[in-house]
Amino acid sequence: MNEIKLLDKSYNEEIVAMNQFAFQYELTEQEQLAEINKKSDAQILGWIMDDQLAAKVHVIPLSTYINGQLFEMGGIAAVATWPEYRRQGMIKKLLHHSLAEMCKNGQTVSFLSPFSFPFYRKLGWELIFTNKEYQIPISYFKQDWQANGYLRRVKPDPAFLDHIYQSFAKNYTGMLNRTEKWWRERILKNAKQIAVAYSDTGEPEGYVIYHVKDSRFTIKDYAYSSLNGQKLLLEFISNHDASVEQVELTVPENDQLALLLNHPTFEQKVNHYYMGRIADVLGFLRKFPFNNKVPNKSISITVEDGFFAENSGTYQLTSSASGVDVAKIDQNESDIKVSIQMLTMLFLGYKRPLELYHLGLIQGDLEAIEQLEAFIPVQQTYITPADHF
């Protein structure tokens, strides 16, 4: 018997065994129970063959900010197959089924951390997150930061930290809307030190979750709601110069820390990180926060989705004083033609329409491409390493 099945608790032992084999780690019995609890919110789809679990895909129900607005998102994780069942198309079928389930559940976008960019590109996911990793001598932080306020180390408090995090997260497309459970199990688990920056009036303006070991100050998570808050955190980091030689942190691709430091030359590594996909094109476009001030124009976009055919077709975007209306129309000709991968890049903000046009990655009338530029807000994409799933 071959079938796709939503796995219940009776499959927990098989799920954990497959994870340990596929991702090459070993867990104690207590750690296995913790892993099962951690994944309890996920929808786990399994391929059952001869009454055995042959392959599986986890879909984690999450929500993410896109231009300041929350979208429901299906996070793909723990994709695995036993070796004897590989190269039989099971994962592709499970992912197709996952997209159908996302559409039913109102999850119009999906993110994943790829084991292979080419594999997931064929299925409609595309690179949309590029982070920068810094390694900076701590001596570079020694300067007059002209920040007003003070720092205090605090105990883990999800609600308190989330207030700061939310103001930071809304500035980036792709940042997760963290639940209390997510904070406790993903962000604050094994947190060594937490420091909060306060303004002169006692208003929290930033936090840093970090640890110090082997002369390295490693930042696990870092957020701020103002430039003053950021400078207070940088000043706090500099005060560790007695025991630290190097500072390690990950930042958004457009981060400008080098412009704030007196020493702007330090090791920077660009890391292509997560991939994303629009799971439900019509549902996504109808919710998308288009620029408010756009001319009264109409643009037609033909989308080709070779893996999830339900998305293929032509979409009409019509702007007016009340906003942008989106409809799927029965029409072969259109102003712009894109693949689902390029549509995802455009509307998640990783690349701009004119960039992709000049690279030959989207086709269409230049005037229509320029109109699309005006329709889509500009915002940097970012997912923190602390939110890895």
N, C-alpha and C positions, 0 to 999 in steps of 0.2 A: 504494500500500500504506500503510495506517494501522495503527500498532501502538505499544504501550508496550514499551520495551526497556531493560534494564539496560545502561548505556553503559560500554564498555571503553575502553582507552587509544587506540584508533583514532579516538575522537571528541574527543580532547583539544583539537585545533585549533578545532573547531566550538564546543566548550564555552567556551573562552577568548574567542573572537570574540563569542559571544552575551553573555557577561558584560560585556565592554568596551562593547558597544553599549547593553545594558539599563541598566547602572549608571553609564554615562557616565564612563569613565576609559580611559586608554591605558597600556599596559605595554610595556617594552622586552622584547627576546627573553629576556633573563636573568630578568626579573621574571615573564614568562609561565611559565617553567620552575618558578620558585619557587611560583607560584600552583597549578600542577598538582600539585606535591609536597604542598602544604598541604592540598589537597582529596583526597589519595590515599586517605584512610580513609573518605571519604563514599561512600554508595551513591547513584549518580546515575541517576535514572530519566528517560528521554527519550521524547517523542512523535515518532515518525518518520513523516514524510509525504512520499511520492514520493522515498524514499531520502534525505531531508534532515532534519536536526534542526530541528523546529519549535518545541518547548517542552521545558522540563526542570525538575526539582526535585531538590535535593540533600538527602539524609537522612544527617546526621552521627551516628554511634553514640557516644552520650555516657552518662554516669551522673550522677545528681543526688541530693542529699540531700533527703528528705522526713521531717520530724520525726526527724532523726538517722539515718535508715535509707537505704541506697543503693537507688535504682531505676534500671533501664535506661531511657534516654530517647532518642527520635529527634528530633534537632534539624533543623528544616526551614530551609533556607537557599538563596540564589541561585536563587529562583524567577523564571523568565524565559520570554518568548515573543517570537518575531519578530513585528513589527507586522502583517504580512500574514496571520498565523495567529491573531490575537487574537479574543476573543469567540466562540470556537467550542467552549468547554467543555473545552479540553485540560488546563488547570491543575487544574480540579476533578477530572477523571478521574485525573490523575497523583497528586493528593493522596489520593484514595480508594485508589488502588493502594498508595501509601506507607503508609497506615494498615494495610492488609492485611499488608504486609511487616513492619511494626513488630510486629504481633501474632505473626507467625511467629518473629520474632527475640527475643521476650520484652521488647520495649520498650513498657511499659504506659502511658507518658506521652510527650507531645510538646510542645516549646516552639518558638516562632518570634518573630522581630521583624517586625511587620506593616507592609506598605506601606499597608494599609487595614484599620482595625478592623472596619468593617461587612462587608467581603468575607469575612474569616476567621471572623467570628461566625456567618455563615450556614452555615459548614462545621464548626462545633462547637468552634472555638478560642475562648477567652475571656480577657479581661484578668485577669492574676493577679500582675503585677509593677508596682509604682509606686515609683519612687525619688525621693529628694530631692537637688537640686543646690544646693550652698552657694557663695556668694561672700562671703568674710569679710575685712575689713581685718586685716592681720597684727597691728596694734596690739592687737586684741581678744584675742590669744593671750598677751600679756604679763601674767603673773600667777604667783603661787607655786603650782605644780602639786603640790607635796608628793609627788613621785614618787621612788622609791628605785631607783637603778640608773644605767645609762649607755647612750649610743648609739654605734654604730660604722657607718660606711659599709662595705659589703661588695661583693664581686663576685657576679655571677649564679650561683646554685647552686639548681637546682630542688628537689632532695631536702631541703635545709636549710630553704628557705622554705616548702615544702609542709607541713612538720611544724607550723609556726605556722598556716598557712592552714587546715589540716584542723580544728584545734580551733575556729577562728572559723566555718568554713563549716557545721559541724554545728548551729550555733545558728539557722540560717535554712533555710527550705524553698526549694528551687530552686537553691541553690549547686551548682556543678559539682564533680565529683571530677576534678581535673586530672591528666592523665598527664604524664610528662616531656616528651613531644613537644609537648603543649599549652602547657606552661610555656615551652618554648624558642621556639615559633613564634607564640604569641599574647600571652603575658604579658611575657616578657623581651626580645622582639625590640624593638630600638631603645630599650631601657630606659636612661635617662640616669644616674640616680642611685638607689641602693638603700641604705637605712639600716635597721638592726636595733636594737631596744630590748632590753637585757639587764637582768635583775634584779641586785641586789647580789651574788647568788651565781653570776652568770654564766649564768642560764637565759634563753634567748631568749623574749621575751614579746610581740613585735610587730614588724612591718616596714612600711615605706612605700616605694613605688616612685614616683618623682617627677621632674619637671624644673623648672628655673627659667629663665624667659625673659620679657623685657619687663616686669620687676617683678612677675611672677606666679609663685606657687608652685602648680603643678598636680599633683595627686595622680592617678596612673594606677591604682594598686592599694594597698590599705591593709587590714591585718588585725592583730588582737591577740588574745591569749588571756587577758588579765586587765585589770582597770581600771588597774592600775599600768602595764601595758604601753601602754595607750592614752594615759595621761597623759605618759609619757616621750616618746611620739611627738608629742604636742601641744606639749610643751616644746621639743622639737627644732625643730619648725616655727617656733616663736616666735623662735628664735635666728637666723633668716634676715632679721630686720627691717632690717638694714643695706642689703640689696639687693632686698627684696620689699615690695610694698605690699598685694597681694591674694592670698588663698589660695582655691583652687578645688578642691572635692572632691564626690564623689557618695556618698550613704549610703543605708541602708535607710529606708523610710518612717517607721518608729517611732524613728529615731535621736533621742537626747536631748542632743546636744552643747550646745544652747542653755542647758541647765541647769548645765553645767559651766563655761561662760564667764561672766566678770563682766559682759560686754556681750552680752546675749541677743538683741538685735535686729539682724539682718543679713539680706541678701537670700537668700531660700529659694524655689526653684522646684520644684513638684511635676511630675514627668514620668511619664506613663503609658508604660510601657516594653514589656515582653514579654507575649505571650499564651501560654496553655498549653491542653492538651487531654488528657483521659484517652483513650488509644487503645484500651485493652482493659479494660472496666469490671470484669469478673469477675476477671481476673488481677490488676488493681490492688487491688481491695478485699480479695482474699485475702491480699495481702502487706502491706496497709496497717497501720502500727503504731497500732492503736487505744489509747485510754487503758487502762491496766491495771486501774484501780479503777473499774469501772462496774457498776451493778446488773444482776442477772440479768433481762435484758429481751430482747424480740424486736421488731425494727422492720422493716417492709417498705417498700421504696422502689421506685417505678416510674420508670424512666429512659426519656426519649424522645431518641433520636439520629436526627435526620432525614437526616443525611448518611451515617453509617456504621451501617446498620440492625442489624448484628450486636450492637451494644451495647444496643439497645432491649429492654425487658423489666422484670420485677420481681425485685428482689434482697432476700433475707431476711438480716438481720443478727441473730444470736442470741448474746448474751453469757453467759458462765459463768465459773467460777473459773479455767478454763484459757485464757480469751481470748474472742475474737469469731469465730464461725463464719459464713462467707458462702456462700450458695447462690443460684443463679438458679432461680426457681420459676415454675411455670405457673399464674399467678393474675392476674386482671384488677384486683381491688380491692387497695388498699395504703394504708398510713398516710401516706405522703408521695409527692408527685409532683414530679419535677424534670426539667429539660432537661439534656442533656449539659454545656452551658455552666455551668449553676448547680451541677451535681454537681462539676465541676472546681473552681469557686470554693470550694466548701465543703471538699473534701478536700485541696486544695492550700493551704488556710488563708488565702486572700485575704479572705474574708468569713465570718462566722459564720452558723449556721442561723437564729437569731432575727432577725438583720439582714435577711436575704433574705426571710424570712417576712413581716416587717412592711412590706417594700417591695412585697409581692405577687409576688415573683419565684419563690417556691416555694409549693406548696400542700400542705395536710395538716392533720392533727390537732395542735393546739398541744402537747398532752402528748408526742406522738411527736417533735415538733420539739425540745422541751426535752430529751428523751432523747438525740436525736442530738447536741445540744450537749455532753452528757457523754461521748459516744463519741469525739468528734474532739478531738485535742490542739490547744492554742493555740501557734502559732509564726509569726513574721513571714516573709513571702516576700521574696526578694532575689536578684538576679543582678547581679554587678558589671559596669560598662561594659567592663572589661578582658577579660571573657569573651564579648564580643559575637561572634556568629557569623552 
